Amino acid sequence: MDVAVLDRSAVSGNSHLHHAAPRTKLLAFALVLASIVVSTNLFIVLAVTFALLALIAAERLPARSMLPLAAYPALFAAVFAFASAPDALAAALIIAKAVTAALAAVTLMFTTPYPQVFAALQRVTPGLVGDALLMTYRAIFLLADKLADLTRAVRLRAGLSGAHPIRSAKATTRALGGLLLYSLDLSQREYDVLVLRGYSGRLKVAERPSTSPRTDRALIAGAVAILLTAALWRVYWISFIDYSWMPLAFALLCLAAALLLRRRNR
Amino acid sequence: MSHIHIPDGVLPVWLWLGGWLVALALVWLASSRSGSVDVRRKVPLVGIISALVLVSMSSEIVPLAYHINLTVIAGVLLGPQLAIISAFVVQIVLALLGHGGVTVIGLNTLMTMTEMLLGWGLFRALIAMLGRKRVRGASAMATVVTLAITTTLLVGLVAVSGVTGATARETGALDASNLTFASPFSDGIIGVGLFSGGEQAHEPEPGVGLSRFAAIVYTLGPLGWLLEALVTSAVLGYVARVRPSLIFAGALAPAERIIPGDEAIR
């Protein structure tokens, strides 16, 4: 999980999605998620996946970093699907739902700085939870870097070696123990900083307004269209089932067009 | 099994919505009870321990579809009230990084929370029975028992959801009959057998999926429990040697440092 790439893209990116209001992106994410939840048709879920891929391609988002993150839940979903799905199609649907929902979440996080995402959550959660969310996300970067340094140090001292698995295990757990102590010291330092800055039980994040209202409108319209399509194929599935390939074909066309445009503008 | 690896839109609505409601009620209760005293110290601590759990979860052991969780360590360090808040924070960040699913945040929070609380309770009880010198043994036993219980909870959850057996469309769960349809691909354009089931697809035998799921979980699970127990006992054993107050008095207790090698001086 390379959160540094995610954060760099969210803060320094300059696509249309980066200019949309965080609240709009959260609403669009919720609508897309609802479409995944209501859909029981593999073709419709795949259509949503390809629509999201088309958006990523059109907006020139860092797909190489996004796709592995979105594919990560597929591994765990595959175990559940293999164990419980009645047939191959149902198993494919379970995995497609996991990957599509993850792709939607990753698209949101790659285009929105995390304080803006958590600012919306802070309004509906207790103070301690909202502030802990902000602290957690910031600490992930620090701890991931520290763990990488510790592992590198252990490796340089030949602490990690395939020939000596017990010695390697001991070195790894000591590194984790060291990371734990470092974490607690870090929390003490964070506490000192909060006291110095006069923290009184609520970190305040100002919500950033949209700098592209047109993108906001397009985003909501697209998300509503996706949800309506999914709902239509769910409620009137007997009438529409023979035409399930149509949304998928449309999404594939959009992806092809986005890739062509991207190549032409390179 | 710190969280259920079941994607969005697979479990019935009543189940994940119920999970959200119960989790939010517990988080609100824990937050209101722990938020009144010394919030400034608790916010960084919850944030950093949650980040530590997230960093440990970020690398999976592929053949087992398992990742280290450190939830028992988090429970021991945070205590019951802060552990509930940490569990919620961890699941929100995981879902936003595409790992876990948004609709199942409630159920995942309950699972992680159960693991942290059980780990904390069992560790305290075992230390009281075995004495403070048996930190490694107590933490290993607490971890194995905790993970065995939460894995059983996961199997129970899947059984209650009814996802694996006859999956009624009205519940919002998967419906195999929706997935098998006459697509243009089955009429000779591309002869993929996957889509040729049609209306003749036989009903899955109820209970078969669940027993297969339980068999897989209970086969792969113990390897993960053992691994987690080894890591937890090594890390807590190390911390007990260098900073025992963290474990016996909790992370919010005043810091007490013992330089490695000087343990005998105490």
Chai-1 contact restraints between the chains, C-beta under 6 A:
chainA,res_idxA,chainB,res_idxB,connection_type,confidence,min_distance_angstrom,max_distance_angstrom,comment,restraint_id
A,M1,B,S58,contact,1.0,0.0,6.0,A-B,restraint_1
A,L33,B,V102,contact,1.0,0.0,6.0,A-B,restraint_2
A,I36,B,D8,contact,1.0,0.0,6.0,A-B,restraint_3
A,I36,B,G9,contact,1.0,0.0,6.0,A-B,restraint_4
A,V37,B,D8,contact,1.0,0.0,6.0,A-B,restraint_5
A,V37,B,G9,contact,1.0,0.0,6.0,A-B,restraint_6
A,T40,B,D175,contact,1.0,0.0,6.0,A-B,restraint_7
A,T40,B,N178,contact,1.0,0.0,6.0,A-B,restraint_8
A,L69,B,G98,contact,1.0,0.0,6.0,A-B,restraint_9
A,A70,B,G98,contact,1.0,0.0,6.0,A-B,restraint_10
A,Y72,B,H99,contact,1.0,0.0,6.0,A-B,restraint_11
A,P73,B,H99,contact,1.0,0.0,6.0,A-B,restraint_12
A,L75,B,A65,contact,1.0,0.0,6.0,A-B,restraint_13
A,F76,B,H5,contact,1.0,0.0,6.0,A-B,restraint_14
A,F76,B,A65,contact,1.0,0.0,6.0,A-B,restraint_15
A,A77,B,P7,contact,1.0,0.0,6.0,A-B,restraint_16
A,V79,B,A65,contact,1.0,0.0,6.0,A-B,restraint_17
A,F80,B,H5,contact,1.0,0.0,6.0,A-B,restraint_18
A,F80,B,I6,contact,1.0,0.0,6.0,A-B,restraint_19
A,A83,B,R212,contact,1.0,0.0,6.0,A-B,restraint_20
A,A83,B,F213,contact,1.0,0.0,6.0,A-B,restraint_21
A,A83,B,I216,contact,1.0,0.0,6.0,A-B,restraint_22
A,S84,B,T164,contact,1.0,0.0,6.0,A-B,restraint_23
A,S84,B,G209,contact,1.0,0.0,6.0,A-B,restraint_24
A,S84,B,F213,contact,1.0,0.0,6.0,A-B,restraint_25
A,P86,B,A176,contact,1.0,0.0,6.0,A-B,restraint_26
A,P86,B,P204,contact,1.0,0.0,6.0,A-B,restraint_27
A,A88,B,L194,contact,1.0,0.0,6.0,A-B,restraint_28
A,L89,B,L179,contact,1.0,0.0,6.0,A-B,restraint_29
A,A90,B,L174,contact,1.0,0.0,6.0,A-B,restraint_30
A,A90,B,A176,contact,1.0,0.0,6.0,A-B,restraint_31
A,A90,B,L179,contact,1.0,0.0,6.0,A-B,restraint_32
A,I94,B,V10,contact,1.0,0.0,6.0,A-B,restraint_33
A,K97,B,P7,contact,1.0,0.0,6.0,A-B,restraint_34
A,K97,B,G9,contact,1.0,0.0,6.0,A-B,restraint_35
A,A98,B,P7,contact,1.0,0.0,6.0,A-B,restraint_36
A,A101,B,P7,contact,1.0,0.0,6.0,A-B,restraint_37
A,A101,B,D8,contact,1.0,0.0,6.0,A-B,restraint_38
A,A101,B,G101,contact,1.0,0.0,6.0,A-B,restraint_39
A,A102,B,G98,contact,1.0,0.0,6.0,A-B,restraint_40
A,A105,B,L96,contact,1.0,0.0,6.0,A-B,restraint_41
A,A105,B,G98,contact,1.0,0.0,6.0,A-B,restraint_42
A,V106,B,G98,contact,1.0,0.0,6.0,A-B,restraint_43
A,M109,B,L96,contact,1.0,0.0,6.0,A-B,restraint_44
A,P126,B,S31,contact,1.0,0.0,6.0,A-B,restraint_45
A,L128,B,S31,contact,1.0,0.0,6.0,A-B,restraint_46
A,L128,B,G35,contact,1.0,0.0,6.0,A-B,restraint_47
A,L128,B,I85,contact,1.0,0.0,6.0,A-B,restraint_48
A,V129,B,S31,contact,1.0,0.0,6.0,A-B,restraint_49
A,V129,B,I85,contact,1.0,0.0,6.0,A-B,restraint_50
A,D131,B,V43,contact,1.0,0.0,6.0,A-B,restraint_51
A,A132,B,V43,contact,1.0,0.0,6.0,A-B,restraint_52
A,A132,B,V46,contact,1.0,0.0,6.0,A-B,restraint_53
A,A132,B,G47,contact,1.0,0.0,6.0,A-B,restraint_54
A,A132,B,V89,contact,1.0,0.0,6.0,A-B,restraint_55
A,L133,B,V89,contact,1.0,0.0,6.0,A-B,restraint_56
A,M135,B,V43,contact,1.0,0.0,6.0,A-B,restraint_57
A,M135,B,P44,contact,1.0,0.0,6.0,A-B,restraint_58
A,M135,B,G47,contact,1.0,0.0,6.0,A-B,restraint_59
A,T136,B,G47,contact,1.0,0.0,6.0,A-B,restraint_60
A,T136,B,S50,contact,1.0,0.0,6.0,A-B,restraint_61
A,T136,B,A51,contact,1.0,0.0,6.0,A-B,restraint_62
A,T136,B,V89,contact,1.0,0.0,6.0,A-B,restraint_63
A,T136,B,V93,contact,1.0,0.0,6.0,A-B,restraint_64
A,A139,B,G47,contact,1.0,0.0,6.0,A-B,restraint_65
A,A139,B,I48,contact,1.0,0.0,6.0,A-B,restraint_66
A,A139,B,A51,contact,1.0,0.0,6.0,A-B,restraint_67
A,I140,B,A51,contact,1.0,0.0,6.0,A-B,restraint_68
A,I140,B,L54,contact,1.0,0.0,6.0,A-B,restraint_69
A,L143,B,A51,contact,1.0,0.0,6.0,A-B,restraint_70
A,L143,B,L52,contact,1.0,0.0,6.0,A-B,restraint_71
A,L143,B,V55,contact,1.0,0.0,6.0,A-B,restraint_72
A,A144,B,V55,contact,1.0,0.0,6.0,A-B,restraint_73
A,L147,B,V55,contact,1.0,0.0,6.0,A-B,restraint_74
A,T173,B,V231,contact,1.0,0.0,6.0,A-B,restraint_75
A,T173,B,A234,contact,1.0,0.0,6.0,A-B,restraint_76
A,T173,B,V235,contact,1.0,0.0,6.0,A-B,restraint_77
A,L176,B,V235,contact,1.0,0.0,6.0,A-B,restraint_78
A,G177,B,V235,contact,1.0,0.0,6.0,A-B,restraint_79
A,G177,B,Y238,contact,1.0,0.0,6.0,A-B,restraint_80
A,G177,B,V239,contact,1.0,0.0,6.0,A-B,restraint_81
A,S183,B,I48,contact,1.0,0.0,6.0,A-B,restraint_82
A,S183,B,L52,contact,1.0,0.0,6.0,A-B,restraint_83
A,L184,B,A251,contact,1.0,0.0,6.0,A-B,restraint_84
A,L186,B,I48,contact,1.0,0.0,6.0,A-B,restraint_85
A,S187,B,P44,contact,1.0,0.0,6.0,A-B,restraint_86
A,S187,B,L45,contact,1.0,0.0,6.0,A-B,restraint_87
A,S187,B,I48,contact,1.0,0.0,6.0,A-B,restraint_88
A,E190,B,P44,contact,1.0,0.0,6.0,A-B,restraint_89
A,Y191,B,R41,contact,1.0,0.0,6.0,A-B,restraint_90
A,Y191,B,P44,contact,1.0,0.0,6.0,A-B,restraint_91
A,L194,B,R40,contact,1.0,0.0,6.0,A-B,restraint_92
A,Y199,B,R40,contact,1.0,0.0,6.0,A-B,restraint_93
A,G201,B,V39,contact,1.0,0.0,6.0,A-B,restraint_94
A,W237,B,N178,contact,1.0,0.0,6.0,A-B,restraint_95
A,I241,B,F181,contact,1.0,0.0,6.0,A-B,restraint_96
A,W245,B,S183,contact,1.0,0.0,6.0,A-B,restraint_97
A,W245,B,P184,contact,1.0,0.0,6.0,A-B,restraint_98
